[in-house]
Amino acid sequence: MTYTNAVCVAHCAVDGPIDKLELETNIPKTHRTFLATYQAKLASKSTTKSEDRRYLHILSVWMIQRHKITA
């Protein structure tokens, strides 16, 4: 089996999760700036574990906030 990073490809896709998060106004500007940088780095080369953890944190906090809004 050939290894492909399908998750990264999906997250970097146009109108993918990272693009959607960058458009959210309830996410701090520093996080949105990080997301833009992270997306570019993810598409071109490897990211660090700390960058991946920060992205996961941003995504999880946003998901919890959205759940509270829509619940």
N, CA, C and O atoms as a Maestro MAE file, in Angstrom:
{
 s_m_m2io_version
 :::
 2.0.0
}

f_m_ct {
 s_m_title
 :::
 protein
 m_atom[284] {
  # First column is atom index #
  i_m_mmod_type
  r_m_x_coord
  r_m_y_coord
  r_m_z_coord
  i_m_residue_number
  s_m_chain_name
  s_m_pdb_residue_name
  s_m_pdb_atom_name
  i_m_atomic_number
  :::
  1 25 0.831 -1.171 0.000 1 A "MET " " N  " 7
  2 3 0.000 0.000 0.000 1 A "MET " " CA " 6
  3 2 0.886 1.248 0.000 1 A "MET " " C  " 6
  4 15 1.859 1.332 0.750 1 A "MET " " O  " 8
  5 25 0.544 2.189 -0.829 2 A "THR " " N  " 7
  6 3 1.293 3.435 -0.910 2 A "THR " " CA " 6
  7 2 0.735 4.420 0.093 2 A "THR " " C  " 6
  8 15 -0.478 4.601 0.205 2 A "THR " " O  " 8
  9 25 1.642 5.057 0.823 3 A "TYR " " N  " 7
  10 3 1.224 6.048 1.812 3 A "TYR " " CA " 6
  11 2 0.919 7.368 1.121 3 A "TYR " " C  " 6
  12 15 1.748 7.897 0.381 3 A "TYR " " O  " 8
  13 25 -0.261 7.891 1.365 4 A "THR " " N  " 7
  14 3 -0.602 9.239 0.908 4 A "THR " " CA " 6
  15 2 -1.211 9.984 2.083 4 A "THR " " C  " 6
  16 15 -1.867 9.388 2.938 4 A "THR " " O  " 8
  17 25 -0.995 11.263 2.119 5 A "ASN " " N  " 7
  18 3 -1.519 12.054 3.216 5 A "ASN " " CA " 6
  19 2 -2.837 12.684 2.797 5 A "ASN " " C  " 6
  20 15 -2.928 13.895 2.600 5 A "ASN " " O  " 8
  21 25 -3.853 11.846 2.665 6 A "ALA " " N  " 7
  22 3 -5.162 12.293 2.190 6 A "ALA " " CA " 6
  23 2 -5.801 13.312 3.116 6 A "ALA " " C  " 6
  24 15 -6.517 14.204 2.661 6 A "ALA " " O  " 8
  25 25 -5.550 13.188 4.402 7 A "VAL " " N  " 7
  26 3 -6.125 14.140 5.358 7 A "VAL " " CA " 6
  27 2 -5.551 15.534 5.117 7 A "VAL " " C  " 6
  28 15 -6.291 16.517 5.091 7 A "VAL " " O  " 8
  29 25 -4.238 15.616 4.941 8 A "CYS " " N  " 7
  30 3 -3.608 16.915 4.673 8 A "CYS " " CA " 6
  31 2 -4.113 17.500 3.360 8 A "CYS " " C  " 6
  32 15 -4.371 18.700 3.267 8 A "CYS " " O  " 8
  33 25 -4.249 16.665 2.364 9 A "VAL " " N  " 7
  34 3 -4.745 17.133 1.064 9 A "VAL " " CA " 6
  35 2 -6.150 17.704 1.219 9 A "VAL " " C  " 6
  36 15 -6.458 18.759 0.665 9 A "VAL " " O  " 8
  37 25 -6.996 17.015 1.968 10 A "ALA " " N  " 7
  38 3 -8.372 17.490 2.175 10 A "ALA " " CA " 6
  39 2 -8.409 18.794 2.962 10 A "ALA " " C  " 6
  40 15 -9.204 19.683 2.656 10 A "ALA " " O  " 8
  41 25 -7.559 18.912 3.967 11 A "HIS " " N  " 7
  42 3 -7.550 20.130 4.775 11 A "HIS " " CA " 6
  43 2 -6.988 21.315 4.001 11 A "HIS " " C  " 6
  44 15 -7.366 22.456 4.263 11 A "HIS " " O  " 8
  45 25 -6.096 21.064 3.057 12 A "CYS " " N  " 7
  46 3 -5.501 22.151 2.257 12 A "CYS " " CA " 6
  47 2 -6.328 22.494 1.022 12 A "CYS " " C  " 6
  48 15 -6.072 23.506 0.369 12 A "CYS " " O  " 8
  49 25 -7.306 21.672 0.699 13 A "ALA " " N  " 7
  50 3 -8.100 21.890 -0.507 13 A "ALA " " CA " 6
  51 2 -8.820 23.239 -0.453 13 A "ALA " " C  " 6
  52 15 -9.101 23.769 0.622 13 A "ALA " " O  " 8
  53 25 -9.108 23.774 -1.626 14 A "VAL " " N  " 7
  54 3 -9.871 25.015 -1.702 14 A "VAL " " CA " 6
  55 2 -11.222 24.774 -1.042 14 A "VAL " " C  " 6
  56 15 -11.878 23.767 -1.308 14 A "VAL " " O  " 8
  57 25 -11.630 25.686 -0.194 15 A "ASP " " N  " 7
  58 3 -12.855 25.577 0.603 15 A "ASP " " CA " 6
  59 2 -12.818 24.395 1.567 15 A "ASP " " C  " 6
  60 15 -13.861 23.874 1.962 15 A "ASP " " O  " 8
  61 25 -11.613 23.979 1.939 16 A "GLY " " N  " 7
  62 3 -11.457 22.922 2.933 16 A "GLY " " CA " 6
  63 2 -11.561 23.500 4.334 16 A "GLY " " C  " 6
  64 15 -11.816 24.694 4.493 16 A "GLY " " O  " 8
  65 25 -11.366 22.668 5.354 17 A "PRO " " N  " 7
  66 3 -11.505 23.124 6.741 17 A "PRO " " CA " 6
  67 2 -10.629 24.319 7.115 17 A "PRO " " C  " 6
  68 15 -11.072 25.207 7.843 17 A "PRO " " O  " 8
  69 25 -9.408 24.346 6.628 18 A "ILE " " N  " 7
  70 3 -8.529 25.465 6.982 18 A "ILE " " CA " 6
  71 2 -9.054 26.767 6.381 18 A "ILE " " C  " 6
  72 15 -9.066 27.799 7.053 18 A "ILE " " O  " 8
  73 25 -9.484 26.726 5.129 19 A "ASP " " N  " 7
  74 3 -10.054 27.929 4.505 19 A "ASP " " CA " 6
  75 2 -11.290 28.405 5.253 19 A "ASP " " C  " 6
  76 15 -11.472 29.605 5.457 19 A "ASP " " O  " 8
  77 25 -12.126 27.485 5.656 20 A "LYS " " N  " 7
  78 3 -13.340 27.843 6.395 20 A "LYS " " CA " 6
  79 2 -12.988 28.482 7.736 20 A "LYS " " C  " 6
  80 15 -13.606 29.468 8.136 20 A "LYS " " O  " 8
  81 25 -12.009 27.930 8.421 21 A "LEU " " N  " 7
  82 3 -11.598 28.489 9.708 21 A "LEU " " CA " 6
  83 2 -11.015 29.889 9.555 21 A "LEU " " C  " 6
  84 15 -11.219 30.748 10.413 21 A "LEU " " O  " 8
  85 25 -10.289 30.119 8.461 22 A "GLU " " N  " 7
  86 3 -9.705 31.443 8.228 22 A "GLU " " CA " 6
  87 2 -10.776 32.509 8.047 22 A "GLU " " C  " 6
  88 15 -10.521 33.687 8.298 22 A "GLU " " O  " 8
  89 25 -11.964 32.118 7.618 23 A "LEU " " N  " 7
  90 3 -13.051 33.072 7.395 23 A "LEU " " CA " 6
  91 2 -13.884 33.338 8.648 23 A "LEU " " C  " 6
  92 15 -14.685 34.272 8.673 23 A "LEU " " O  " 8
  93 25 -13.701 32.534 9.669 24 A "GLU " " N  " 7
  94 3 -14.467 32.689 10.910 24 A "GLU " " CA " 6
  95 2 -14.006 33.939 11.664 24 A "GLU " " C  " 6
  96 15 -12.824 34.087 11.975 24 A "GLU " " O  " 8
  97 25 -14.935 34.819 11.947 25 A "THR " " N  " 7
  98 3 -14.582 36.054 12.650 25 A "THR " " CA " 6
  99 2 -14.481 35.858 14.161 25 A "THR " " C  " 6
  100 15 -13.907 36.702 14.849 25 A "THR " " O  " 8
  101 25 -15.027 34.766 14.689 26 A "ASN " " N  " 7
  102 3 -14.940 34.535 16.130 26 A "ASN " " CA " 6
  103 2 -13.631 33.857 16.530 26 A "ASN " " C  " 6
  104 15 -13.413 33.576 17.709 26 A "ASN " " O  " 8
  105 25 -12.774 33.598 15.569 27 A "ILE " " N  " 7
  106 3 -11.442 33.061 15.842 27 A "ILE " " CA " 6
  107 2 -10.473 34.245 15.874 27 A "ILE " " C  " 6
  108 15 -10.509 35.085 14.975 27 A "ILE " " O  " 8
  109 25 -9.612 34.329 16.885 28 A "PRO " " N  " 7
  110 3 -8.680 35.460 16.970 28 A "PRO " " CA " 6
  111 2 -7.816 35.617 15.713 28 A "PRO " " C  " 6
  112 15 -7.480 34.640 15.045 28 A "PRO " " O  " 8
  113 25 -7.471 36.852 15.417 29 A "LYS " " N  " 7
  114 3 -6.653 37.166 14.226 29 A "LYS " " CA " 6
  115 2 -5.328 36.400 14.244 29 A "LYS " " C  " 6
  116 15 -4.858 35.966 13.192 29 A "LYS " " O  " 8
  117 25 -4.726 36.228 15.409 30 A "THR " " N  " 7
  118 3 -3.459 35.505 15.485 30 A "THR " " CA " 6
  119 2 -3.625 34.057 15.036 30 A "THR " " C  " 6
  120 15 -2.744 33.497 14.383 30 A "THR " " O  " 8
  121 25 -4.763 33.454 15.390 31 A "HIS " " N  " 7
  122 3 -5.026 32.069 14.961 31 A "HIS " " CA " 6
  123 2 -5.262 32.009 13.449 31 A "HIS " " C  " 6
  124 15 -4.793 31.089 12.780 31 A "HIS " " O  " 8
  125 25 -5.986 32.988 12.918 32 A "ARG " " N  " 7
  126 3 -6.249 32.994 11.470 32 A "ARG " " CA " 6
  127 2 -4.959 33.201 10.684 32 A "ARG " " C  " 6
  128 15 -4.777 32.613 9.617 32 A "ARG " " O  " 8
  129 25 -4.067 34.032 11.208 33 A "THR " " N  " 7
  130 3 -2.767 34.227 10.566 33 A "THR " " CA " 6
  131 2 -1.967 32.931 10.606 33 A "THR " " C  " 6
  132 15 -1.355 32.542 9.611 33 A "THR " " O  " 8
  133 25 -1.974 32.266 11.757 34 A "PHE " " N  " 7
  134 3 -1.291 30.978 11.872 34 A "PHE " " CA " 6
  135 2 -1.863 29.975 10.877 34 A "PHE " " C  " 6
  136 15 -1.110 29.240 10.238 34 A "PHE " " O  " 8
  137 25 -3.184 29.936 10.738 35 A "LEU " " N  " 7
  138 3 -3.819 28.976 9.823 35 A "LEU " " CA " 6
  139 2 -3.369 29.190 8.379 35 A "LEU " " C  " 6
  140 15 -3.149 28.225 7.648 35 A "LEU " " O  " 8
  141 25 -3.233 30.443 7.968 36 A "ALA " " N  " 7
  142 3 -2.768 30.730 6.607 36 A "ALA " " CA " 6
  143 2 -1.344 30.231 6.403 36 A "ALA " " C  " 6
  144 15 -1.027 29.626 5.378 36 A "ALA " " O  " 8
  145 25 -0.497 30.487 7.382 37 A "THR " " N  " 7
  146 3 0.893 30.031 7.313 37 A "THR " " CA " 6
  147 2 0.967 28.514 7.360 37 A "THR " " C  " 6
  148 15 1.720 27.889 6.613 37 A "THR " " O  " 8
  149 25 0.177 27.936 8.248 38 A "TYR " " N  " 7
  150 3 0.161 26.480 8.413 38 A "TYR " " CA " 6
  151 2 -0.297 25.787 7.127 38 A "TYR " " C  " 6
  152 15 0.278 24.777 6.721 38 A "TYR " " O  " 8
  153 25 -1.326 26.332 6.496 39 A "GLN " " N  " 7
  154 3 -1.837 25.744 5.260 39 A "GLN " " CA " 6
  155 2 -0.775 25.767 4.165 39 A "GLN " " C  " 6
  156 15 -0.599 24.782 3.447 39 A "GLN " " O  " 8
  157 25 -0.069 26.884 4.035 40 A "ALA " " N  " 7
  158 3 0.979 26.989 3.018 40 A "ALA " " CA " 6
  159 2 2.108 26.001 3.312 40 A "ALA " " C  " 6
  160 15 2.620 25.345 2.405 40 A "ALA " " O  " 8
  161 25 2.486 25.902 4.575 41 A "LYS " " N  " 7
  162 3 3.560 24.982 4.948 41 A "LYS " " CA " 6
  163 2 3.132 23.527 4.768 41 A "LYS " " C  " 6
  164 15 3.919 22.696 4.316 41 A "LYS " " O  " 8
  165 25 1.895 23.224 5.120 42 A "LEU " " N  " 7
  166 3 1.366 21.867 5.003 42 A "LEU " " CA " 6
  167 2 1.334 21.410 3.546 42 A "LEU " " C  " 6
  168 15 1.566 20.239 3.247 42 A "LEU " " O  " 8
  169 25 1.047 22.340 2.652 43 A "ALA " " N  " 7
  170 3 0.972 22.002 1.231 43 A "ALA " " CA " 6
  171 2 2.344 21.821 0.600 43 A "ALA " " C  " 6
  172 15 2.475 21.102 -0.391 43 A "ALA " " O  " 8
  173 25 3.373 22.464 1.159 44 A "SER " " N  " 7
  174 3 4.666 22.429 0.499 44 A "SER " " CA " 6
  175 2 5.717 21.564 1.192 44 A "SER " " C  " 6
  176 15 6.602 21.019 0.532 44 A "SER " " O  " 8
  177 25 5.626 21.433 2.520 45 A "LYS " " N  " 7
  178 3 6.615 20.639 3.240 45 A "LYS " " CA " 6
  179 2 6.029 20.151 4.556 45 A "LYS " " C  " 6
  180 15 4.857 20.392 4.848 45 A "LYS " " O  " 8
  181 25 6.826 19.483 5.329 46 A "SER " " N  " 7
  182 3 6.358 18.932 6.597 46 A "SER " " CA " 6
  183 2 6.163 20.012 7.646 46 A "SER " " C  " 6
  184 15 6.833 21.045 7.638 46 A "SER " " O  " 8
  185 25 5.238 19.750 8.539 47 A "THR " " N  " 7
  186 3 5.002 20.641 9.670 47 A "THR " " CA " 6
  187 2 5.590 20.013 10.927 47 A "THR " " C  " 6
  188 15 5.890 18.820 10.958 47 A "THR " " O  " 8
  189 25 5.748 20.819 11.944 48 A "THR " " N  " 7
  190 3 6.270 20.300 13.210 48 A "THR " " CA " 6
  191 2 5.108 19.784 14.068 48 A "THR " " C  " 6
  192 15 3.943 20.090 13.816 48 A "THR " " O  " 8
  193 25 5.457 19.001 15.077 49 A "LYS " " N  " 7
  194 3 4.426 18.487 15.981 49 A "LYS " " CA " 6
  195 2 3.733 19.629 16.711 49 A "LYS " " C  " 6
  196 15 2.522 19.581 16.925 49 A "LYS " " O  " 8
  197 25 4.482 20.646 17.093 50 A "SER " " N  " 7
  198 3 3.875 21.767 17.817 50 A "SER " " CA " 6
  199 2 2.888 22.527 16.922 50 A "SER " " C  " 6
  200 15 1.846 22.980 17.395 50 A "SER " " O  " 8
  201 25 3.210 22.665 15.644 51 A "GLU " " N  " 7
  202 3 2.278 23.313 14.707 51 A "GLU " " CA " 6
  203 2 1.028 22.468 14.534 51 A "GLU " " C  " 6
  204 15 -0.082 22.999 14.491 51 A "GLU " " O  " 8
  205 25 1.199 21.163 14.435 52 A "ASP " " N  " 7
  206 3 0.047 20.265 14.300 52 A "ASP " " CA " 6
  207 2 -0.834 20.312 15.542 52 A "ASP " " C  " 6
  208 15 -2.061 20.295 15.444 52 A "ASP " " O  " 8
  209 25 -0.202 20.371 16.703 53 A "ARG " " N  " 7
  210 3 -0.968 20.471 17.961 53 A "ARG " " CA " 6
  211 2 -1.733 21.795 18.039 53 A "ARG " " C  " 6
  212 15 -2.877 21.835 18.491 53 A "ARG " " O  " 8
  213 25 -1.093 22.869 17.598 54 A "ARG " " N  " 7
  214 3 -1.774 24.172 17.623 54 A "ARG " " CA " 6
  215 2 -2.970 24.151 16.679 54 A "ARG " " C  " 6
  216 15 -4.036 24.660 17.026 54 A "ARG " " O  " 8
  217 25 -2.813 23.577 15.505 55 A "TYR " " N  " 7
  218 3 -3.929 23.466 14.562 55 A "TYR " " CA " 6
  219 2 -5.055 22.627 15.165 55 A "TYR " " C  " 6
  220 15 -6.224 23.002 15.073 55 A "TYR " " O  " 8
  221 25 -4.715 21.514 15.770 56 A "LEU " " N  " 7
  222 3 -5.713 20.658 16.401 56 A "LEU " " CA " 6
  223 2 -6.448 21.420 17.501 56 A "LEU " " C  " 6
  224 15 -7.666 21.302 17.635 56 A "LEU " " O  " 8
  225 25 -5.709 22.199 18.287 57 A "HIS " " N  " 7
  226 3 -6.326 22.985 19.354 57 A "HIS " " CA " 6
  227 2 -7.316 24.006 18.778 57 A "HIS " " C  " 6
  228 15 -8.435 24.130 19.276 57 A "HIS " " O  " 8
  229 25 -6.915 24.728 17.745 58 A "ILE " " N  " 7
  230 3 -7.787 25.720 17.112 58 A "ILE " " CA " 6
  231 2 -9.044 25.043 16.581 58 A "ILE " " C  " 6
  232 15 -10.155 25.531 16.785 58 A "ILE " " O  " 8
  233 25 -8.862 23.921 15.902 59 A "LEU " " N  " 7
  234 3 -9.989 23.190 15.329 59 A "LEU " " CA " 6
  235 2 -10.932 22.679 16.420 59 A "LEU " " C  " 6
  236 15 -12.151 22.799 16.294 59 A "LEU " " O  " 8
  237 25 -10.376 22.114 17.480 60 A "SER " " N  " 7
  238 3 -11.222 21.553 18.538 60 A "SER " " CA " 6
  239 2 -11.969 22.645 19.305 60 A "SER " " C  " 6
  240 15 -13.143 22.469 19.630 60 A "SER " " O  " 8
  241 25 -11.311 23.769 19.600 61 A "VAL " " N  " 7
  242 3 -11.988 24.867 20.290 61 A "VAL " " CA " 6
  243 2 -13.116 25.408 19.419 61 A "VAL " " C  " 6
  244 15 -14.207 25.684 19.919 61 A "VAL " " O  " 8
  245 25 -12.868 25.559 18.143 62 A "TRP " " N  " 7
  246 3 -13.896 26.055 17.231 62 A "TRP " " CA " 6
  247 2 -15.073 25.085 17.177 62 A "TRP " " C  " 6
  248 15 -16.227 25.513 17.191 62 A "TRP " " O  " 8
  249 25 -14.797 23.797 17.116 63 A "MET " " N  " 7
  250 3 -15.877 22.799 17.062 63 A "MET " " CA " 6
  251 2 -16.721 22.851 18.330 63 A "MET " " C  " 6
  252 15 -17.946 22.756 18.257 63 A "MET " " O  " 8
  253 25 -16.090 23.000 19.485 64 A "ILE " " N  " 7
  254 3 -16.828 23.089 20.750 64 A "ILE " " CA " 6
  255 2 -17.688 24.352 20.759 64 A "ILE " " C  " 6
  256 15 -18.845 24.311 21.178 64 A "ILE " " O  " 8
  257 25 -17.131 25.467 20.302 65 A "GLN " " N  " 7
  258 3 -17.899 26.717 20.256 65 A "GLN " " CA " 6
  259 2 -19.087 26.594 19.307 65 A "GLN " " C  " 6
  260 15 -20.187 27.041 19.631 65 A "GLN " " O  " 8
  261 25 -18.873 25.996 18.147 66 A "ARG " " N  " 7
  262 3 -19.959 25.826 17.176 66 A "ARG " " CA " 6
  263 2 -21.051 24.923 17.741 66 A "ARG " " C  " 6
  264 15 -22.238 25.168 17.522 66 A "ARG " " O  " 8
  265 25 -20.659 23.894 18.456 67 A "HIS " " N  " 7
  266 3 -21.644 22.987 19.044 67 A "HIS " " CA " 6
  267 2 -22.510 23.742 20.054 67 A "HIS " " C  " 6
  268 15 -23.722 23.532 20.114 67 A "HIS " " O  " 8
  269 25 -21.892 24.614 20.842 68 A "LYS " " N  " 7
  270 3 -22.632 25.390 21.832 68 A "LYS " " CA " 6
  271 2 -23.602 26.367 21.141 68 A "LYS " " C  " 6
  272 15 -24.710 26.588 21.631 68 A "LYS " " O  " 8
  273 25 -23.189 26.943 20.017 69 A "ILE " " N  " 7
  274 3 -24.022 27.908 19.297 69 A "ILE " " CA " 6
  275 2 -25.225 27.217 18.659 69 A "ILE " " C  " 6
  276 15 -26.340 27.738 18.693 69 A "ILE " " O  " 8
  277 25 -24.990 26.044 18.080 70 A "THR " " N  " 7
  278 3 -26.058 25.375 17.340 70 A "THR " " CA " 6
  279 2 -26.885 24.424 18.201 70 A "THR " " C  " 6
  280 15 -27.912 23.919 17.747 70 A "THR " " O  " 8
  281 25 -26.457 24.174 19.430 71 A "ALA " " N  " 7
  282 3 -27.194 23.231 20.288 71 A "ALA " " CA " 6
  283 2 -28.428 23.871 20.892 71 A "ALA " " C  " 6
  284 15 -29.159 23.219 21.637 71 A "ALA " " O  " 8
  :::
 }
 m_bond[283] {
  # First column is bond index #
  i_m_from
  i_m_to
  i_m_order
  :::
  1 1 2 1
  2 2 3 1
  3 3 4 2
  4 3 5 1
  5 5 6 1
  6 6 7 1
  7 7 8 2
  8 7 9 1
  9 9 10 1
  10 10 11 1
  11 11 12 2
  12 11 13 1
  13 13 14 1
  14 14 15 1
  15 15 16 2
  16 15 17 1
  17 17 18 1
  18 18 19 1
  19 19 20 2
  20 19 21 1
  21 21 22 1
  22 22 23 1
  23 23 24 2
  24 23 25 1
  25 25 26 1
  26 26 27 1
  27 27 28 2
  28 27 29 1
  29 29 30 1
  30 30 31 1
  31 31 32 2
  32 31 33 1
  33 33 34 1
  34 34 35 1
  35 35 36 2
  36 35 37 1
  37 37 38 1
  38 38 39 1
  39 39 40 2
  40 39 41 1
  41 41 42 1
  42 42 43 1
  43 43 44 2
  44 43 45 1
  45 45 46 1
  46 46 47 1
  47 47 48 2
  48 47 49 1
  49 49 50 1
  50 50 51 1
  51 51 52 2
  52 51 53 1
  53 53 54 1
  54 54 55 1
  55 55 56 2
  56 55 57 1
  57 57 58 1
  58 58 59 1
  59 59 60 2
  60 59 61 1
  61 61 62 1
  62 62 63 1
  63 63 64 2
  64 63 65 1
  65 65 66 1
  66 66 67 1
  67 67 68 2
  68 67 69 1
  69 69 70 1
  70 70 71 1
  71 71 72 2
  72 71 73 1
  73 73 74 1
  74 74 75 1
  75 75 76 2
  76 75 77 1
  77 77 78 1
  78 78 79 1
  79 79 80 2
  80 79 81 1
  81 81 82 1
  82 82 83 1
  83 83 84 2
  84 83 85 1
  85 85 86 1
  86 86 87 1
  87 87 88 2
  88 87 89 1
  89 89 90 1
  90 90 91 1
  91 91 92 2
  92 91 93 1
  93 93 94 1
  94 94 95 1
  95 95 96 2
  96 95 97 1
  97 97 98 1
  98 98 99 1
  99 99 100 2
  100 99 101 1
  101 101 102 1
  102 102 103 1
  103 103 104 2
  104 103 105 1
  105 105 106 1
  106 106 107 1
  107 107 108 2
  108 107 109 1
  109 109 110 1
  110 110 111 1
  111 111 112 2
  112 111 113 1
  113 113 114 1
  114 114 115 1
  115 115 116 2
  116 115 117 1
  117 117 118 1
  118 118 119 1
  119 119 120 2
  120 119 121 1
  121 121 122 1
  122 122 123 1
  123 123 124 2
  124 123 125 1
  125 125 126 1
  126 126 127 1
  127 127 128 2
  128 127 129 1
  129 129 130 1
  130 130 131 1
  131 131 132 2
  132 131 133 1
  133 133 134 1
  134 134 135 1
  135 135 136 2
  136 135 137 1
  137 137 138 1
  138 138 139 1
  139 139 140 2
  140 139 141 1
  141 141 142 1
  142 142 143 1
  143 143 144 2
  144 143 145 1
  145 145 146 1
  146 146 147 1
  147 147 148 2
  148 147 149 1
  149 149 150 1
  150 150 151 1
  151 151 152 2
  152 151 153 1
  153 153 154 1
  154 154 155 1
  155 155 156 2
  156 155 157 1
  157 157 158 1
  158 158 159 1
  159 159 160 2
  160 159 161 1
  161 161 162 1
  162 162 163 1
  163 163 164 2
  164 163 165 1
  165 165 166 1
  166 166 167 1
  167 167 168 2
  168 167 169 1
  169 169 170 1
  170 170 171 1
  171 171 172 2
  172 171 173 1
  173 173 174 1
  174 174 175 1
  175 175 176 2
  176 175 177 1
  177 177 178 1
  178 178 179 1
  179 179 180 2
  180 179 181 1
  181 181 182 1
  182 182 183 1
  183 183 184 2
  184 183 185 1
  185 185 186 1
  186 186 187 1
  187 187 188 2
  188 187 189 1
  189 189 190 1
  190 190 191 1
  191 191 192 2
  192 191 193 1
  193 193 194 1
  194 194 195 1
  195 195 196 2
  196 195 197 1
  197 197 198 1
  198 198 199 1
  199 199 200 2
  200 199 201 1
  201 201 202 1
  202 202 203 1
  203 203 204 2
  204 203 205 1
  205 205 206 1
  206 206 207 1
  207 207 208 2
  208 207 209 1
  209 209 210 1
  210 210 211 1
  211 211 212 2
  212 211 213 1
  213 213 214 1
  214 214 215 1
  215 215 216 2
  216 215 217 1
  217 217 218 1
  218 218 219 1
  219 219 220 2
  220 219 221 1
  221 221 222 1
  222 222 223 1
  223 223 224 2
  224 223 225 1
  225 225 226 1
  226 226 227 1
  227 227 228 2
  228 227 229 1
  229 229 230 1
  230 230 231 1
  231 231 232 2
  232 231 233 1
  233 233 234 1
  234 234 235 1
  235 235 236 2
  236 235 237 1
  237 237 238 1
  238 238 239 1
  239 239 240 2
  240 239 241 1
  241 241 242 1
  242 242 243 1
  243 243 244 2
  244 243 245 1
  245 245 246 1
  246 246 247 1
  247 247 248 2
  248 247 249 1
  249 249 250 1
  250 250 251 1
  251 251 252 2
  252 251 253 1
  253 253 254 1
  254 254 255 1
  255 255 256 2
  256 255 257 1
  257 257 258 1
  258 258 259 1
  259 259 260 2
  260 259 261 1
  261 261 262 1
  262 262 263 1
  263 263 264 2
  264 263 265 1
  265 265 266 1
  266 266 267 1
  267 267 268 2
  268 267 269 1
  269 269 270 1
  270 270 271 1
  271 271 272 2
  272 271 273 1
  273 273 274 1
  274 274 275 1
  275 275 276 2
  276 275 277 1
  277 277 278 1
  278 278 279 1
  279 279 280 2
  280 279 281 1
  281 281 282 1
  282 282 283 1
  283 283 284 2
  :::
 }
}
